Amino acid sequence: MTARRAFIYSSRFGDYSYGTEHPFKVLRYRLAYDLIQELGLLEGDTNLFVESPSASEEALSSFHSRDYLETLREFSRGDGNRANFFYGLGDVENPVFHGLYDWASLVCGGTMEAVRQVVDGGCRAAFNMAGGWHHAHAARASGFSYLNDAVVAIQGAVRRGLRVAYVDIDAHHGDGVQKAFYDSDRVLTISLHETGDDFFPQTGYPQEMGRGKGYGYAVNVPFCAHSDDLIFEQAFKRVVRPLLSAFHPDLLVTQMGVDGLRTDPLARLEFTTGALEFAARSFLDTGIPWVALGGGGYDEVNVARGWTLVWGVMNGMEVPEHFPPGFAATLAEIGADSLLLRDLPRLAHPDDFSRAQAFLERNLAILERRLFPLHGLSPGAS
């Protein structure tokens, strides 16, 4: 493993705030960075630290409407209570705060830079943990997301003639990314998430398979509440692996949200860090040039643990079981009492597992019957 890995970061990722009562805490970025740095995971000739640049308005307007961008910029200039519900701005979910536009542009620029490092910079993989705002639409903020960094960056790659696979393992359906490429056969979107039956954003069903020439290039595997690592691994092996192999993308972009971990306060899945490392190893093993993004995660310590493990897999460095002394002291200061960097193995209650297994099988049957033949795959391919 000699090819370089790029870690995209800026201390400015933590300069802003959604508000003290909002579940999205930007403290998570500093915690994750501090843990990664203290463990020495940024050291070595093959690790490249890159300061995140800001995305230009021209780049942002390749996907987002100029009216929306202008409203977002105007609202972010002051601290007053502003709202435009047509654009999804200013409600409890997507608050407006001073500097919002600059911050969102910085995060989006980080994802564009990650793609540049992989496509043009000779890097085997790149990680922008501040990215992954998969709910944002062309002219509407949604789900704590204001600019869709993945869409903007992927569009740039597609314009250059690349085929791109986007895989989203966040607890929430990657609806904004799916919608942006719903008519395209140049981008394969795969989302593994908690079912939208009674969970935001109420989308992401197996029957959502794309439209027009994009039919068969949108893929969704919903999980019912209390699905565990065994359920996740089955879905990954039976859907993600064969489809990536059949699609032959030039670039792999993944959203590595950690809100599927069992202790996340907003979701009801029961994954452990073992599922996260399994997914990361699987992505690396494809050999496809890989850009990883952050995403959801509403327990700050979970975020730090999860994305440290992802980066460890990406650069092939060993991650210990326990937190290092400095980070342990930081956790004590913020009232966290975690000791282990990895979760202990855990399975769902047998009744919950039975329901989750039956739910998964019904959804996989739909995909294997209706979608797999479009890619020349037979049921059970892996």
C-alpha positions in Angstrom: 0.0 0.0 0.0 2.2 2.8 -1.3 -0.2 5.2 -3.0 -0.9 8.4 -1.1 -4.0 9.1 0.9 -5.3 12.7 1.3 -6.9 13.9 4.5 -9.0 17.1 3.8 -9.5 19.3 6.9 -9.7 22.9 8.1 -9.8 24.2 11.7 -12.6 26.5 10.4 -14.9 23.5 10.2 -15.6 24.1 13.9 -16.0 27.8 13.8 -19.8 27.9 13.5 -22.8 26.6 15.4 -26.4 25.4 14.6 -27.3 26.4 18.1 -26.9 24.8 21.6 -30.1 22.8 21.3 -29.6 21.5 17.8 -28.4 17.9 17.5 -25.8 18.7 14.9 -22.6 19.6 16.9 -19.6 20.9 14.9 -17.5 19.9 17.9 -17.4 16.5 16.4 -15.0 17.6 13.7 -12.4 18.8 16.2 -12.8 15.7 18.4 -12.3 13.4 15.4 -9.3 15.4 14.2 -7.7 15.5 17.6 -8.1 11.7 18.0 -6.7 11.0 14.5 -3.7 13.3 15.1 -2.9 12.0 18.6 -2.9 8.4 17.3 -0.3 9.4 14.6 -2.6 8.5 11.8 -1.6 11.6 9.8 2.1 10.8 9.9 4.1 9.1 7.2 5.1 9.9 3.6 1.9 8.3 2.2 -0.4 10.6 4.1 -1.1 14.0 2.6 -2.8 16.7 4.8 -4.7 19.2 2.6 -6.3 22.4 3.9 -9.9 22.5 2.6 -10.5 25.3 0.0 -13.8 27.0 -0.4 -16.0 26.2 -3.4 -16.6 28.9 -5.9 -20.1 30.2 -6.7 -19.6 29.0 -10.2 -19.0 25.5 -9.0 -22.0 25.6 -6.5 -24.3 27.0 -9.2 -23.6 23.9 -11.4 -26.2 22.2 -9.2 -27.8 24.8 -6.9 -30.0 27.5 -8.2 -28.5 31.0 -8.1 -31.6 32.4 -6.3 -31.1 29.9 -3.5 -27.4 30.6 -3.2 -28.1 34.3 -3.0 -30.7 33.9 -0.3 -28.3 31.6 1.6 -25.5 34.2 1.3 -27.8 37.1 2.3 -29.2 35.2 5.4 -25.7 34.3 6.6 -24.5 37.9 6.8 -26.3 38.7 10.0 -27.4 37.1 13.3 -31.0 38.0 13.1 -33.8 35.5 12.9 -34.4 35.1 9.1 -36.5 32.5 7.4 -37.5 31.5 3.9 -39.5 28.3 4.1 -39.7 27.9 0.3 -35.9 27.3 0.5 -36.1 25.3 3.7 -34.1 28.0 5.6 -34.6 29.3 9.1 -36.7 26.5 10.7 -35.7 24.4 13.7 -34.2 21.7 11.4 -32.1 24.1 9.2 -31.3 27.2 11.2 -29.7 30.3 9.7 -26.6 31.6 11.5 -23.8 34.1 10.8 -21.2 32.8 8.3 -23.4 29.9 7.1 -22.7 30.4 3.4 -18.9 30.6 4.0 -18.9 27.5 6.1 -21.1 25.5 3.7 -18.9 26.6 0.8 -15.8 25.5 2.7 -17.2 22.0 3.4 -18.3 21.7 -0.3 -14.9 22.8 -1.4 -13.3 20.1 0.7 -15.3 17.4 -1.1 -14.3 18.9 -4.5 -10.7 18.9 -3.4 -10.9 15.2 -2.3 -12.1 14.3 -5.7 -9.4 16.3 -7.3 -6.7 14.6 -5.2 -8.0 11.2 -6.3 -8.7 11.9 -10.0 -5.8 14.3 -10.7 -3.4 14.1 -7.7 -2.4 10.5 -7.8 -4.0 9.6 -4.4 -5.5 6.2 -3.9 -8.1 7.6 -1.5 -9.2 10.9 0.1 -11.3 11.7 3.1 -13.4 14.8 3.8 -15.1 14.1 7.1 -17.0 17.4 7.0 -18.7 16.4 3.8 -21.7 14.2 3.2 -24.6 16.6 3.2 -26.7 14.2 1.3 -30.2 15.8 2.0 -29.6 19.2 0.3 -31.6 19.8 -2.9 -30.9 22.2 -5.8 -33.0 25.0 -4.2 -33.8 23.8 -0.7 -32.0 23.0 2.5 -33.1 19.8 4.2 -32.0 17.5 7.0 -29.3 19.9 8.4 -27.9 20.1 4.9 -27.5 23.4 2.9 -25.2 22.5 0.0 -24.9 19.1 -1.5 -21.2 18.6 -1.7 -21.4 15.1 -3.1 -23.6 16.1 -6.0 -21.4 19.2 -6.9 -18.2 17.1 -6.8 -19.7 14.1 -8.6 -21.2 16.3 -11.4 -17.7 17.7 -12.0 -16.3 14.2 -12.4 -19.2 13.2 -14.8 -18.5 16.2 -17.0 -15.1 14.9 -17.4 -16.5 11.6 -18.7 -16.1 9.5 -15.5 -18.6 6.9 -14.3 -19.2 7.3 -10.6 -20.6 5.0 -8.0 -22.0 6.7 -4.8 -22.7 4.4 -1.8 -24.3 5.9 1.3 -24.4 4.0 4.6 -25.8 6.8 6.7 -28.9 5.9 8.8 -30.9 8.3 6.7 -31.7 7.8 3.0 -29.4 9.8 0.7 -32.4 11.4 -1.0 -30.7 14.6 -2.3 -28.0 12.7 -4.1 -30.4 10.1 -5.5 -32.7 12.8 -6.8 -29.9 14.7 -8.5 -28.9 11.6 -10.6 -32.2 9.9 -10.9 -32.2 10.2 -14.7 -28.6 9.4 -15.2 -26.8 6.1 -16.2 -23.4 7.7 -15.4 -23.9 7.6 -11.7 -25.0 4.6 -9.7 -26.4 5.6 -6.3 -26.8 3.0 -3.6 -28.2 3.8 -0.2 -28.4 1.5 2.9 -30.5 3.2 5.6 -33.3 2.9 8.1 -36.7 2.5 6.5 -38.6 5.7 5.7 -41.9 4.3 6.9 -41.7 6.5 10.0 -38.2 8.0 9.7 -36.8 11.0 7.9 -36.8 11.7 4.9 -39.6 9.1 4.3 -38.0 7.9 1.1 -35.6 5.3 0.0 -37.7 2.2 -0.9 -36.5 -0.6 -3.3 -39.1 0.4 -5.8 -37.2 3.8 -6.3 -35.0 2.6 -9.1 -34.4 5.6 -11.3 -36.1 7.1 -14.3 -35.6 7.1 -18.1 -32.0 6.1 -19.0 -31.3 6.2 -15.2 -33.7 3.3 -14.6 -31.8 0.7 -12.6 -29.1 3.1 -11.4 -30.8 4.1 -8.2 -30.6 1.4 -5.5 -32.1 1.4 -2.0 -31.8 -1.1 0.8 -33.9 -0.1 3.8 -33.5 -1.7 7.2 -36.1 -1.9 9.9 -35.4 -0.7 13.4 -33.0 -2.8 15.5 -31.1 -4.2 12.5 -27.6 -5.2 13.5 -24.2 -5.8 12.0 -25.3 -9.2 10.5 -28.1 -7.6 8.7 -25.9 -4.8 7.4 -23.2 -7.2 6.2 -25.7 -9.4 4.3 -27.1 -6.4 2.5 -23.6 -5.2 1.7 -22.5 -8.5 0.3 -25.6 -9.2 -1.7 -26.2 -5.7 -3.1 -23.2 -3.4 -2.9 -20.4 -5.7 -3.9 -22.1 -7.2 -7.0 -23.4 -3.9 -8.3 -20.1 -2.2 -7.9 -18.4 -5.0 -9.8 -21.0 -4.9 -12.6 -21.0 -1.1 -12.9 -17.2 -0.7 -13.2 -17.0 2.9 -12.0 -14.0 5.1 -12.5 -14.6 6.7 -9.1 -16.2 5.6 -5.9 -17.7 8.2 -3.5 -19.0 7.0 -0.2 -21.0 8.7 2.6 -19.8 7.2 5.9 -22.4 8.5 8.3 -22.1 7.0 11.8 -25.7 7.6 13.0 -26.4 3.9 12.4 -24.4 3.1 15.6 -26.7 1.8 18.3 -26.0 4.6 20.7 -26.8 7.4 18.3 -29.7 9.5 19.6 -31.6 10.0 16.3 -31.7 6.5 14.8 -32.9 3.1 15.8 -30.4 0.8 14.2 -28.0 -1.3 16.2 -24.8 -1.3 14.2 -21.4 -1.2 15.9 -18.1 0.1 14.7 -17.5 -3.3 13.3 -20.0 -2.6 10.5 -18.3 0.7 9.8 -14.8 -1.0 9.5 -16.3 -3.8 7.4 -17.7 -1.3 4.9 -14.5 0.7 4.8 -12.4 -2.4 4.2 -14.8 -3.5 1.5 -14.6 -0.1 -0.3 -10.8 -0.2 -0.2 -10.7 -3.8 -1.4 -12.6 -2.8 -4.6 -9.4 -1.1 -5.9 -11.6 1.7 -7.2 -10.2 5.3 -6.6 -12.1 6.2 -3.4 -13.4 9.4 -1.9 -15.0 9.1 1.6 -17.2 11.7 3.1 -18.5 12.1 6.7 -22.2 12.5 7.1 -24.6 11.9 10.0 -23.6 11.2 13.6 -25.2 12.9 16.6 -23.1 11.5 19.4 -19.8 13.4 19.2 -17.7 10.5 20.6 -19.2 8.1 18.2 -18.2 10.4 15.3 -14.7 10.7 16.6 -14.4 6.9 17.0 -16.1 6.0 13.8 -14.2 8.3 11.4 -10.9 7.6 13.1 -11.5 3.9 12.3 -12.5 4.8 8.7 -9.3 6.8 8.2 -7.2 4.0 9.7 -8.6 1.6 7.2 -8.1 4.0 4.3 -4.4 4.5 5.0 -3.7 1.0 6.2 -2.5 2.1 9.7 -3.3 0.2 12.9 -5.8 1.7 15.3 -5.6 0.6 18.9 -8.4 -0.5 21.1 -8.2 2.3 23.7 -8.2 6.0 23.5 -4.8 7.7 23.9 -4.2 9.7 27.1 -4.7 13.2 25.7 -8.0 12.3 24.1 -9.2 10.5 27.2 -8.6 13.7 29.2 -10.6 15.7 26.6 -13.5 13.3 26.9 -13.4 13.6 30.7 -13.6 17.4 30.3 -16.8 17.2 28.2 -18.4 14.6 30.5 -17.9 11.5 28.3 -16.8 8.3 29.9 -16.0 6.1 26.9 -12.8 4.0 27.2 -12.8 1.8 24.1 -12.3 3.1 20.6 -14.1 0.2 19.1 -17.5 -1.2 20.2 -17.7 -4.6 21.7 -19.5 -7.1 19.3 -23.2 -7.0 19.8 -26.2 -8.8 18.2 -29.8 -7.7 18.2 -32.4 -9.4 20.4 -33.5 -12.6 18.6 -37.1 -11.3 18.0 -35.7 -8.1 16.6 -33.3 -10.0 14.4 -36.0 -12.2 13.1 -38.1 -9.2 12.1 -35.1 -7.5 10.6 -34.1 -10.6 8.6 -37.6 -11.0 7.2 -37.7 -7.3 6.3 -34.3 -7.5 4.6 -35.3 -10.6 2.6 -38.4 -9.0 1.2 -36.5 -6.0 0.0 -33.6 -8.0 -1.4 -36.2 -10.1 -3.3 -37.5 -7.0 -5.0 -34.0 -5.8 -6.0 -32.9 -9.3 -7.2 -36.0 -9.8 -9.3 -36.3 -6.3 -10.8 -32.9 -4.6 -10.7 -30.2 -7.3 -10.9 -31.2 -8.4 -14.5 -30.6 -4.8 -15.7 -27.0 -5.2 -14.7 -26.6 -8.8 -15.9 -26.6 -10.2 -12.4 -28.5 -13.2 -11.0 -29.9 -13.5 -7.5 -27.3 -14.5 -4.9 -24.4 -12.8 -6.8 -21.7 -11.4 -4.6 
